[in-house]
């Protein structure tokens, strides 16, 4: 009887976590691909959009680790996640009442601070409830599926009800996530000693192989910035409907999922993580070079598939190299540095540059992104020579 009750509670808990991830990543899918176009409808120009998006990214870099540290100190990841989701819901809905650069910038920065720790805290909650990797994989897959679904649906709805549907759907899904989080069982979290973290920072910054893999990630991921900020705007200017843009964005996420679950491990087994990084960089150079020349729909269908290599394969290879390079007791610190500098800061700086590039050159600015991604090839190649 007790065993049956335990299995029932575990099943209910897993179901709620699955719904939580569906709400969280569904919210991202409803807004992130279409936020630049929404801001354009509110009168913001390319430079202002680039400044707003890069500013929001920088805020996330500071707010995310701070919120995570506080959650660990208080052993309250679930509470912080629920509060962050509720605050994110309110601030996302505030976009609907915003007009003008100053107001929208203030809303965007506050919303960025609230949303910054959501995904890491959700992962912490899942790991606290279950150490089963298969369970986590199913839950994370639900999030990816929800992202694809809401991106497609939002793209369809924008054509009939306008761009305001993105913030509305995102806010409501964040609110649903807050309710689901509060219904989860409370668990405790561990606290990491700050002195050990400080020692880890010093040791990792002195590790040449770690520095090189972070630089490779920064170049390849940073080169995505113009696509993320202005891709939908470029497509719409070329006559591509919002619903089609949503399908293109969803296609990229689907390619990412395929690489994460199946193709990526096969590639790394065949050529190794360092060469996988080189392949990701080359795929990025090809992707952005095509985007610089044409918005012909069949070519976009092909280049969106490359997202599986330019993001998912790169991420898998970086994690493999971190596992090989960094000792267990510094692994969390390494992942934090990788996420902050290899992904977040690089994206923020390149997004700021993208605003100026698009303002001056339009879609031809993607040539710069192609060059940035290509520059990662010799950096990744050198990883094989460092042990």
Long-range contacts (C-beta under 8 A, 24 or more apart in sequence): 9-185, 10-130, 13-129, 13-130, 13-184, 13-185, 14-129, 14-130, 14-135, 14-138, 14-139, 16-180, 16-183, 16-184, 17-125, 17-126, 17-129, 17-139, 17-184, 18-138, 18-139, 18-142, 19-142, 19-180, 20-122, 20-125, 20-177, 20-180, 20-181, 20-184, 21-122, 21-126, 21-139, 21-140, 21-142, 21-143, 21-146, 22-142, 22-143, 22-145, 22-146, 23-146, 23-173, 23-174, 23-176, 23-177, 23-180, 24-85, 24-118, 24-119, 24-122, 24-143, 24-173, 24-174, 24-177, 25-142, 25-143, 25-144, 25-146, 25-147, 26-143, 26-146, 26-147, 26-149, 26-150, 26-173, 27-88, 27-92, 27-150, 27-169, 27-170, 27-171, 27-173, 27-174, 27-177, 28-147, 28-170, 29-146, 29-147, 29-148, 29-149, 29-150, 29-151, 29-154, 29-250, 29-253, 30-150, 30-151, 30-153, 30-154, 30-165, 30-166, 30-169, 30-170, 30-173, 31-92, 31-154, 31-166, 31-167, 31-169, 31-170, 32-228, 33-151, 33-154, 33-155, 33-232, 33-245, 33-246, 33-249, 34-154, 34-155, 34-158, 34-163, 34-166, 34-232, 34-242, 34-245, 34-246, 35-166, 36-229, 36-230, 36-232, 36-233, 37-158, 37-163, 37-232, 37-233, 37-236, 37-242, 38-95, 38-163, 38-164, 38-166, 38-167, 39-104, 40-233, 41-162, 41-163, 42-98, 42-99, 42-100, 42-104, 43-99, 43-100, 43-101, 44-101, 44-104, 45-359, 46-230, 46-355, 46-358, 46-359, 47-355, 47-356, 47-359, 48-101, 48-355, 49-229, 49-230, 49-355, 50-229, 50-351, 50-352, 50-353, 50-354, 50-355, 50-356, 50-358, 50-359, 51-105, 51-352, 51-355, 52-101, 52-104, 52-105, 52-108, 53-108, 53-229, 53-351, 53-355, 54-348, 54-349, 54-351, 54-352, 54-355, 55-105, 55-108, 55-109, 55-112, 56-108, 56-109, 56-111, 56-112, 57-112, 57-344, 57-345, 57-347, 57-348, 57-351, 58-345, 58-348, 59-109, 59-112, 59-113, 59-116, 60-112, 60-113, 60-115, 60-116, 60-344, 61-116, 61-340, 61-344, 61-345, 61-348, 63-112, 63-113, 63-114, 63-116, 63-117, 64-116, 64-117, 64-120, 64-344, 65-336, 65-340, 67-116, 67-117, 67-121, 68-117, 68-120, 68-121, 68-124, 71-117, 71-121, 71-124, 71-189, 72-189, 72-190, 72-191, 72-192, 73-191, 75-188, 75-189, 75-191, 76-189, 77-121, 77-124, 77-125, 77-128, 77-187, 77-189, 78-125, 78-181, 78-182, 78-184, 78-186, 78-187, 80-117, 80-121, 81-117, 81-118, 81-121, 81-122, 81-124, 81-125, 81-181, 82-178, 82-181, 82-182, 83-178, 84-114, 84-115, 84-117, 84-118, 84-121, 85-118, 85-174, 85-175, 85-177, 85-178, 85-181, 86-174, 86-175, 86-178, 87-114, 88-114, 88-115, 88-118, 88-171, 88-174, 89-171, 89-172, 89-174, 89-175, 89-178, 90-171, 92-167, 92-170, 92-171, 92-174, 93-167, 93-168, 93-171, 95-167, 96-164, 96-167, 96-168, 124-189, 125-181, 125-184, 125-187, 128-187, 128-188, 128-189, 129-184, 129-185, 129-187, 137-261, 141-257, 141-261, 144-253, 144-256, 144-257, 147-250, 147-253, 148-250, 148-253, 148-254, 149-250, 151-246, 151-249, 151-250, 151-253, 152-243, 152-246, 152-247, 152-250, 153-246, 154-246, 155-242, 155-243, 155-244, 155-245, 155-246, 155-247, 155-249, 156-242, 156-243, 156-246, 158-242, 158-243, 158-246, 159-241, 159-242, 159-243, 192-332, 196-329, 197-333, 200-329, 200-330, 200-333, 200-334, 201-333, 201-337, 203-330, 204-326, 204-330, 204-333, 204-334, 204-337, 205-337, 207-325, 207-326, 208-386, 209-321, 209-325, 209-383, 209-386, 209-387, 210-322, 210-325, 210-326, 210-334, 210-337, 212-379, 212-380, 212-382, 212-383, 212-386, 213-277, 213-318, 213-321, 213-322, 213-325, 213-338, 213-342, 213-380, 213-383, 214-337, 214-338, 214-341, 214-342, 215-342, 215-376, 215-379, 216-277, 216-281, 216-314, 216-318, 216-342, 216-376, 216-379, 216-380, 216-383, 217-314, 217-318, 217-338, 217-342, 217-343, 217-346, 218-341, 218-342, 218-343, 218-345, 218-346, 219-281, 219-346, 219-372, 219-373, 219-375, 219-376, 219-379, 220-277, 220-280, 220-281, 220-284, 220-310, 220-314, 220-373, 220-376, 221-311, 221-314, 221-342, 221-343, 221-346, 221-347, 222-346, 222-347, 222-349, 222-350, 222-372, 223-284, 223-288, 223-310, 223-350, 223-369, 223-370, 223-372, 223-373, 224-284, 224-310, 224-311, 224-347, 224-350, 224-369, 225-347, 225-350, 225-351, 225-353, 225-354, 225-369, 226-288, 226-350, 226-351, 226-354, 226-357, 226-358, 226-365, 226-366, 226-368, 226-369, 227-288, 227-291, 227-366, 227-369, 228-347, 228-351, 229-351, 229-354, 229-355, 229-358, 230-354, 230-358, 231-291, 233-358, 234-291, 234-295, 234-358, 234-362, 234-363, 235-295, 235-300, 237-295, 238-295, 240-295, 240-297, 240-300, 244-297, 248-300, 248-301, 248-304, 249-304, 251-301, 251-304, 251-305, 252-304, 252-305, 252-307, 252-308, 253-307, 255-304, 255-305, 255-306, 255-307, 255-308, 255-312, 256-307, 256-308, 256-311, 256-312, 257-312, 258-308, 259-308, 259-309, 259-312, 259-313, 259-316, 260-312, 260-315, 260-316, 263-308, 263-313, 264-308, 264-312, 264-313, 264-316, 265-316, 267-313, 268-313, 268-316, 268-317, 268-320, 272-384, 273-316, 273-317, 273-318, 273-320, 273-321, 273-324, 273-383, 274-317, 274-321, 274-380, 274-381, 274-383, 274-384, 275-380, 275-384, 276-313, 276-314, 276-316, 276-317, 277-314, 277-317, 277-318, 277-321, 277-376, 277-380, 277-383, 278-376, 278-377, 278-380, 278-381, 279-309, 279-313, 280-309, 280-310, 280-311, 280-313, 280-314, 280-317, 280-376, 281-314, 281-373, 281-374, 281-375, 281-376, 281-377, 281-380, 282-373, 282-374, 282-377, 283-309, 283-310, 283-313, 284-309, 284-310, 284-369, 284-370, 284-373, 284-374, 284-376, 285-370, 285-371, 285-373, 285-374, 285-377, 286-370, 287-370, 287-373, 288-366, 288-367, 288-369, 288-370, 288-373, 289-366, 289-367, 289-370, 291-363, 291-366, 291-369, 292-363, 292-364, 292-365, 292-366, 292-367, 292-369, 292-370, 295-363, 310-373, 318-342, 321-383
